[in-house]
Amino acid sequence: MIPDEGHIPVLPQEVIAVLQPESGGHFLDATVGLGGHSELLLQTPHIQLTAIDRDAQALALAQQRLQGYAVTWWQGNYADFPGGEFDGILADLGVSSLHLDTPARGFSFRHAGPLDMRMDQGQGTTAATLVNQAGELDLVALLSRYGEVPFARRIARRIVQNRPFTDTLTLAETIRQAVPPAARYGRIHPATQVFQALRIAVNEELTSLERFLARAPAWLKPGGRLVVISFHSLEDRIVKWAFRRDERLEILTPKPITPTAEERQQNPRSRSAKLRAARRW
Ligand SMILES: C[S@@+](CC[C@H](N)C(=O)[O-])C[C@H]1O[C@@H](n2cnc3c(N)ncnc32)[C@H](O)[C@@H]1O
């Protein structure tokens, strides 16, 4: 299933209010995804936009959606982008509905699919590689660090005993059986944080974010703005500290901006979103 084009971007008004696009401005959407935020930016006439995604399929869908606009496209990890001179940079982190709603990509434990989880399908390591080859202690460390997974030791042991795994549902069921009975059928599936941890590891999400945040301020013109939307505390912590430490940046959001109750209701994906923004001196 390919998600519909009407995919709703998170914190839309807030992103525009902070980036303040003006005619003639040049903006970088470092995570174009399905093009929702880019489309909003392009409502300002005569804007230049550069759009990045490491996922070729997302980039192709964004190209379709933004046909008719002059956009410069770049496929790859935003941390490796060669740079430029921008009035504003946006990074809306994590996975998109394309990833979660396409079973063949292997991101969701609710749909049968291969254990893949690569955003960039040209890259080598998949979730299956990690699950089937990592040592038990490395798995415990990975689950604890990237998923803050309760019962990480029990889950890692059960995985090692039952591997190899090739598909999402078998892994999800094995995880369920590994946790104590009281935790098996709660509101949150015990595989939720495990899948998050695997995804972060497969895509080296946190190290990419750190590298990006170290480089991106250099791509801003004086007064240019950097906006990052994160979806879990590991990412948000990295953004908060990168902004605080960086002498090139003035923080515009002492507290992160979060969605209104109305947005959270209309767009469940927005629930955990935190927007932080900074301006280059
Ligand atoms: C939450 S979605 C973006 C949605 C987009 N703002 C919209 O409105 O449609 C995040 C996108 O960032 C991409 N992405 C994640 N990490 C990346 C990285 N390190 N480099 C480049 N793209 C990345 C993912 O492939 C995904 O398409």
The ligand as a Gaussian input file, in Angstrom:
#p B3LYP/6-31G(d) Opt

LIG

0 1
 C        8.818000      12.126000       9.110000
 S        9.290000      11.882000       7.471000
 C        9.183000      13.481000       6.760000
 C        7.801000      13.873000       6.345000
 C        7.762000      15.182000       5.608000
 N        8.156000      16.296000       6.442000
 C        6.392000      15.424000       5.017000
 O        5.744000      16.411000       5.378000
 O        5.962000      14.636000       4.186000
 C       11.003000      11.671000       7.623000
 C       11.733000      11.401000       6.333000
 O       13.102000      11.619000       6.578000
 C       13.855000      10.646000       5.924000
 N       15.098000      10.532000       6.701000
 C       15.240000      10.071000       7.961000
 N       16.521000      10.140000       8.342000
 C       17.203000      10.678000       7.297000
 C       18.575000      11.012000       7.083000
 N       19.502000      10.763000       8.000000
 N       18.915000      11.570000       5.903000
 C       17.984000      11.820000       4.942000
 N       16.676000      11.502000       5.087000
 C       16.289000      10.940000       6.252000
 C       13.011000       9.397000       5.949000
 O       13.348000       8.543000       4.870000
 C       11.604000       9.980000       5.812000
 O       11.188000       9.992000       4.487000

